[in-house]
Amino acid sequence: MTFYAGGPGSGKTTWGIRLLRTLGRYNAACSVHSNDLCDDAANKLGATCRNSRVARAYRHERMLRALTGQLEYSQVVPSTMSSQYSQAQRQVIRTVTDIEDTARQENPLARADSLVSLALSIAKNNPDFDEFNALRTSARKTDEELSRLTIEANRLLAYALVQVNILVGTPVALGSIARASKLEHKDLGRWNPHIIFMDETGRMPESQFYIPMAFFKPTWVIAAGDTQQFKPMSKSMDLNGERETGFNLRSIIAKVQTEQLLGRPIDQQPDPAYDDEIKHIDEAQTIAQFEVGHETQTQTNRKENVDQDWETETDSLD
């Protein structure tokens, strides 16, 4: 695992894109914490990595909805502001525009380079997916037909995935793809990146940072970011008495609990590009799986505590 730290404009993202361009036949995953930044990364990689197939990935469930016809997309003409509009009307237009932009960023059908668009283009000219095309264009589907369509959509998505060299998505999106047991090609197996490049790590919660490497099996993980952006974000959020003393900051990569993720090894090795004390990716993956599992269990405990508090509150009202 390698960390690359630097301030704004220091060339972290450019260096990462150039690195991915040199991979050739090796697969890679690029992850940023937001859909907007993932779109920007996919645009840059698509323009730079001419010899690689770059695909924008979304959450597995959302891509299935798009492939099975449960999610649609139509290009909306942006609303124009007029001096005749009142202040309230302009605010409504801005709000609607923001909602449309958010929906577009989360819609797998909105981009020509998305994994869903690639899958649909493959199915259009491949007789092996005639059943998928027939079921998808059917006006009304029975439960049995929808189940068959979902199976075919997963098979098509797995077929498209193994043709991708660079996959771009949020940590949650990449994790959902890695965990989807049905996304396995019958001949080529599961898609797996040799390298995972995590950009803007200084703005990413640690619980998200570990998701891709917890479920993929990469050979090398590179994290790039600005050490001056945020403080540590990995916090224990359970209600087992820890709120009395504040949030419990838990350091995953190093023993230091008060420094930020990217800043922890700086005192040991001041070079802007450095290897962390975790030397083996297997060790990092073990820690990642523990961290993601702990975060999931913490959320479950928190939900159970909230449900219990709600039941106690409603009982007192009765």
C-alpha positions in Angstrom: 0.0 0.0 0.0 1.4 3.4 -1.0 0.4 6.9 0.1 0.9 9.9 -2.0 0.4 13.1 -0.1 0.5 16.7 -1.5 -1.3 20.0 -1.5 -3.7 21.3 -4.1 -2.2 21.4 -7.6 0.7 19.1 -6.7 -0.1 16.7 -9.4 -1.6 13.8 -7.4 -4.5 13.0 -9.7 -2.4 13.6 -12.9 0.2 11.2 -11.6 -2.5 8.6 -10.9 -4.0 8.9 -14.3 -0.6 8.6 -16.0 0.1 5.5 -13.9 -3.1 3.9 -14.9 -2.4 4.7 -18.5 0.8 2.6 -18.4 -0.9 -0.5 -17.1 -1.7 -1.9 -20.5 -3.5 -5.2 -20.1 -3.7 -5.0 -16.3 -7.1 -4.1 -14.7 -7.4 -1.2 -12.4 -10.1 0.5 -10.2 -10.2 4.2 -9.6 -12.3 5.4 -6.7 -13.3 8.9 -5.4 -15.8 9.6 -2.6 -18.6 11.3 -4.7 -20.4 10.7 -7.9 -19.5 14.1 -9.2 -15.8 13.5 -8.8 -16.1 10.0 -10.2 -17.6 11.5 -13.4 -14.7 13.9 -13.6 -12.2 11.1 -13.1 -13.9 8.9 -15.8 -13.8 11.8 -18.2 -10.1 12.4 -17.7 -9.2 8.7 -17.8 -11.3 8.2 -21.0 -9.5 11.0 -22.7 -6.1 9.9 -21.6 -6.2 6.1 -21.6 -6.9 5.6 -25.3 -5.8 2.0 -25.3 -7.9 1.0 -22.3 -11.6 0.6 -21.9 -12.8 2.9 -19.1 -16.2 2.3 -17.6 -18.1 4.3 -15.0 -19.6 2.0 -12.4 -22.6 2.5 -10.1 -24.1 0.5 -7.3 -25.0 -3.1 -8.5 -28.6 -2.7 -7.5 -29.0 0.5 -9.4 -27.3 -0.9 -12.5 -29.7 -3.9 -12.4 -32.7 -1.5 -12.2 -31.4 0.3 -15.3 -30.8 -2.9 -17.2 -34.2 -4.4 -16.3 -36.1 -1.2 -17.5 -37.0 -0.1 -14.0 -34.9 3.1 -14.3 -35.2 5.5 -17.2 -33.4 8.6 -18.3 -34.2 11.4 -20.6 -32.2 14.4 -21.5 -33.7 17.5 -19.9 -33.2 20.9 -21.4 -31.8 23.2 -18.7 -34.2 25.8 -17.4 -33.1 29.4 -18.3 -33.4 32.3 -15.9 -35.3 35.3 -17.0 -35.4 38.8 -15.6 -39.2 38.4 -15.5 -39.1 35.7 -12.9 -39.6 36.5 -9.3 -37.0 35.6 -6.7 -39.2 32.7 -5.5 -39.5 31.4 -9.1 -35.8 31.5 -9.6 -35.3 29.6 -6.3 -37.7 26.9 -7.5 -35.8 26.6 -10.9 -32.5 26.3 -9.0 -33.9 23.6 -6.7 -35.3 21.6 -9.6 -32.1 21.9 -11.5 -30.1 20.7 -8.5 -32.4 17.7 -8.2 -32.1 16.9 -11.9 -28.3 17.1 -11.6 -28.2 14.8 -8.7 -30.5 12.3 -10.5 -28.3 12.4 -13.5 -25.1 11.7 -11.5 -26.7 8.6 -10.0 -28.3 7.3 -13.2 -26.2 4.6 -15.0 -28.0 5.5 -18.3 -26.9 9.1 -18.3 -23.3 8.4 -19.4 -22.2 6.7 -22.7 -19.2 5.2 -20.9 -21.1 3.7 -18.0 -21.0 -0.1 -17.5 -24.7 -0.3 -18.2 -24.4 1.5 -21.5 -21.6 -0.9 -22.5 -23.7 -3.8 -21.5 -26.7 -2.6 -23.5 -24.5 -2.0 -26.6 -23.2 -5.6 -26.3 -26.7 -7.1 -25.9 -27.9 -5.2 -29.0 -25.7 -7.1 -31.4 -25.2 -10.4 -29.6 -27.6 -13.3 -30.2 -26.7 -14.8 -26.8 -28.7 -12.1 -25.2 -31.9 -12.3 -27.4 -33.9 -13.4 -24.3 -32.7 -10.3 -22.4 -33.7 -8.0 -25.2 -37.1 -9.6 -25.6 -37.8 -9.4 -21.8 -36.5 -5.9 -21.4 -38.7 -4.4 -24.2 -41.8 -6.3 -22.9 -44.5 -3.8 -21.8 -45.7 -5.9 -18.9 -43.7 -8.5 -17.1 -44.8 -11.3 -14.8 -42.9 -12.1 -11.6 -41.3 -15.1 -13.4 -40.3 -12.9 -16.4 -38.8 -10.3 -14.1 -36.8 -13.0 -12.3 -35.5 -14.3 -15.6 -34.7 -10.8 -16.8 -32.7 -10.2 -13.6 -30.7 -13.4 -14.1 -30.0 -12.4 -17.7 -29.1 -8.8 -16.7 -26.5 -10.1 -14.2 -25.1 -12.4 -16.9 -24.9 -9.5 -19.3 -23.3 -7.3 -16.7 -20.6 -9.9 -15.9 -20.0 -10.3 -19.6 -19.5 -6.5 -20.0 -17.4 -6.2 -16.8 -14.6 -8.6 -18.0 -14.1 -6.4 -21.0 -13.3 -3.4 -18.9 -9.7 -2.4 -18.1 -10.3 0.6 -15.7 -13.4 0.7 -13.5 -14.4 4.1 -12.0 -16.8 4.4 -9.1 -17.4 5.4 -5.5 -16.1 3.0 -2.8 -19.6 1.8 -2.1 -20.3 1.2 -5.8 -17.1 -0.8 -6.2 -17.8 -2.7 -3.1 -21.3 -3.7 -4.3 -19.8 -5.0 -7.5 -17.1 -7.0 -5.7 -19.7 -8.5 -3.4 -22.2 -9.4 -6.0 -21.9 -13.2 -6.3 -23.8 -13.3 -9.7 -21.2 -11.1 -11.5 -19.0 -14.0 -12.5 -18.2 -14.8 -16.1 -18.7 -18.5 -16.9 -15.3 -18.7 -18.6 -13.2 -15.8 -17.3 -14.4 -15.7 -13.7 -14.8 -12.6 -11.7 -13.3 -9.2 -12.6 -10.6 -8.1 -10.3 -8.3 -5.1 -10.3 -4.5 -5.5 -10.0 -4.3 -1.9 -8.8 -6.8 0.3 -6.8 -6.2 4.0 -7.0 -8.0 5.9 -4.3 -8.1 9.7 -5.0 -9.0 12.5 -2.6 -8.4 10.2 0.3 -8.2 13.2 2.7 -11.9 13.8 2.1 -12.9 10.1 2.4 -14.1 8.4 5.6 -11.9 5.5 6.6 -14.9 3.2 6.6 -15.3 4.0 2.9 -11.6 3.9 2.1 -11.3 0.2 3.1 -14.4 -1.1 1.2 -12.8 -1.7 -2.3 -9.7 -3.6 -0.9 -11.9 -5.5 1.5 -13.8 -7.3 -1.3 -11.5 -7.1 -4.3 -8.0 -8.8 -4.2 -5.6 -6.1 -5.5 -1.9 -6.4 -5.7 -1.3 -2.7 -5.0 -3.3 0.0 -3.4 -2.4 3.7 -3.9 -4.0 6.4 -1.9 -3.6 10.1 -2.9 -4.8 13.1 -1.1 -4.2 16.4 0.8 -3.1 15.9 4.5 -4.5 19.4 5.3 -8.1 18.8 4.4 -9.7 16.9 7.3 -9.0 15.3 10.6 -9.5 11.5 11.2 -12.9 10.3 10.1 -13.0 6.7 11.5 -15.1 7.0 14.6 -16.8 4.5 16.8 -20.5 5.5 16.7 -22.1 2.9 18.9 -24.0 3.9 22.0 -22.4 1.6 24.5 -21.3 4.3 26.9 -18.8 5.9 24.6 -20.8 9.1 24.0 -20.0 10.2 27.6 -16.4 10.6 26.7 -16.9 11.7 23.1 -16.3 9.8 19.9 -13.6 7.2 20.0 -11.1 7.8 17.2 -9.7 4.5 16.0 -6.5 4.4 14.0 -6.5 1.6 11.4 -3.2 2.0 9.5 -0.8 3.2 12.2 -0.7 3.3 16.0 -1.2 7.1 16.1 -4.8 7.9 16.9 -4.7 11.7 16.7 -3.4 12.2 13.2 -5.2 12.1 9.9 -5.1 9.0 7.7 -2.7 10.4 5.2 -0.6 12.3 7.8 0.3 9.4 10.1 3.5 8.1 8.4 4.8 11.6 7.5 7.0 11.9 10.6 8.7 8.6 9.8 9.3 9.3 6.1 8.9 12.9 4.9 9.1 12.0 1.2 5.7 13.0 -0.5 5.4 9.5 -2.0 5.9 6.8 0.7 5.0 3.3 1.6 3.0 2.8 4.8 4.1 0.5 7.6 1.7 -2.1 6.1 4.0 -3.8 3.7 1.8 -6.6 2.4 -1.5 -6.1 0.8 -2.9 -9.3 2.4 -2.4 -7.7 5.8 -4.1 -4.5 4.6 -7.0 -6.6 3.2 -7.4 -8.4 6.5 -7.6 -5.1 8.3 -10.0 -3.7 5.7 -12.4 -6.7 6.1 -12.3 -6.2 9.9 -12.9 -2.5 9.5 -15.8 -2.9 7.1 -17.3 -5.6 9.3 -16.9 -3.5 12.4 -18.6 -0.5 10.7 -21.5 -2.7 9.6 -21.9 -4.2 13.1 -21.7 -0.7 14.6 -24.5 0.5 12.3 -26.6 -2.5 13.2 -26.1 -1.9 16.9 -26.9 1.8 16.5 -30.1 0.9 14.6 -31.1 -1.6 17.3 -30.5 1.0 20.0 -32.6 3.6 18.1 -35.4 1.1 17.7 -35.2 0.2 21.4 -35.3 3.9 22.3 -38.3 4.4 20.0 -40.2 1.5 21.6 -39.4 2.9 25.1 -40.6 6.3 24.0 -43.9 5.0 22.5 -44.5 2.8 25.6 -44.2 5.9 27.8 -46.7 7.7 25.6 -49.2 4.9 26.0 
